Amino acid sequence: MKTKLLFAFIALLTFINCSINKHTARQTPKEITQARDDYERYILTYYPIAVEQMQKYNIPASITLAQGLLESGAGKSKLSRTSNNHFGIKADKSWNGKRTASMDNGHMCYFRKYKSVKESYEDHSKFLANRQRYAFLFKLDQDDYKGWSKGLKKAGYAEDPAYPNKLISLIERYELDQYDSYTMKDIKSATTEEPTRSIYKSNNLFYIIGNTGDTFESLSKEFGISRRKLVEYNDLYADYNIKAGDIIYLEKKNKKATINYPYHTVQQGESLHSISQKYGVRMGELYNKNKYIAETGINVGDIIIMR
């Protein structure tokens, strides 16, 4: 009898834990910034949109996320960064919106350009739902991500013969199929129980824009980063009062700017610190690259070496 009760209790705990894991996933700033890699950050950022699209168009959220990850390089491709195009959809004759030129398999092609990532996700859903060649996919079970992966290749979405295996690999590695059972209630919980703020990226570094009332203590609690590190990352002093509009990095700045910014011309009202924050470059490195600054300071029109 005791043994049976013990097994029943363990089963109950397992059920409760599984239920909690399924229904309390949250899109929080701390989770996004502390994710193990860019793919996890992408998933935590965009899964609510993928689930919303699934509810509207019956496309598995796992498929939408996997395609977004693969086609956009987890949001890091040039097309996704400059045109919000996360699915590589080309601007054919049916497209009436803005477009952008980009190379594809050695050829110059025109791709669709969107105002937002959400608009890209919406258009991707319509692209599949409104074309007859994809119609057979919507007869599959919603959790049949393998069938969808193979079907997309069969319908001609991509030329790569390994496309289905790549999608399936992403889905299984990151357990994206869990989102196929999500409802709008889950998404409401994920996006409203713990409000998020926008997280930006510069020089491959994550940062936020300071709000009125932000302090190093409050940001430390919000992002799980020590107060001392936040001060250090941003080349500030311990009693600095964060102002609305301040750039606050969530990780250590780099030693040089990106290849697109070899130098910077000082503008009116800029300081070495504001330039450092703008490009995500440590102030100490700027002093090392521009030794004259220690003696003369900076003036409007000065050229600051950034790399």
Number of C-alpha atoms within 10 A of each C-alpha: 5 7 8 9 10 11 11 12 12 12 12 12 12 12 12 12 11 11 11 11 10 14 15 13 14 22 24 20 22 15 16 21 21 14 15 10 11 16 19 17 19 19 22 20 17 17 21 23 19 25 26 19 22 24 16 11 15 19 26 25 28 32 28 24 28 27 23 26 22 20 19 20 18 21 22 17 16 14 23 23 13 12 20 23 32 31 25 21 17 17 18 12 6 6 12 9 10 13 18 16 14 14 11 11 6 7 8 10 15 17 23 24 25 21 12 12 19 17 16 23 24 16 18 20 19 13 12 18 17 10 9 10 15 19 13 11 22 15 9 15 13 20 18 15 25 15 15 25 21 18 18 18 16 15 14 11 15 13 9 10 11 11 18 20 13 15 25 21 14 19 21 14 9 14 11 21 21 14 22 21 15 19 15 13 9 18 22 12 15 20 15 12 13 11 11 14 10 8 15 13 11 16 16 13 16 18 19 18 17 16 14 10 10 14 16 21 13 12 18 17 12 13 16 15 18 14 17 13 16 21 18 17 20 22 20 14 10 12 9 10 12 18 14 12 11 14 19 22 25 23 17 17 25 18 16 20 23 16 10 7 13 12 13 14 14 17 14 9 8 13 15 17 15 14 20 22 22 13 19 29 27 22 20 12 18 22 15 12 16 15 12 11 16 10 7 8 11 18 16 12 11 13 14 19 18 21 16
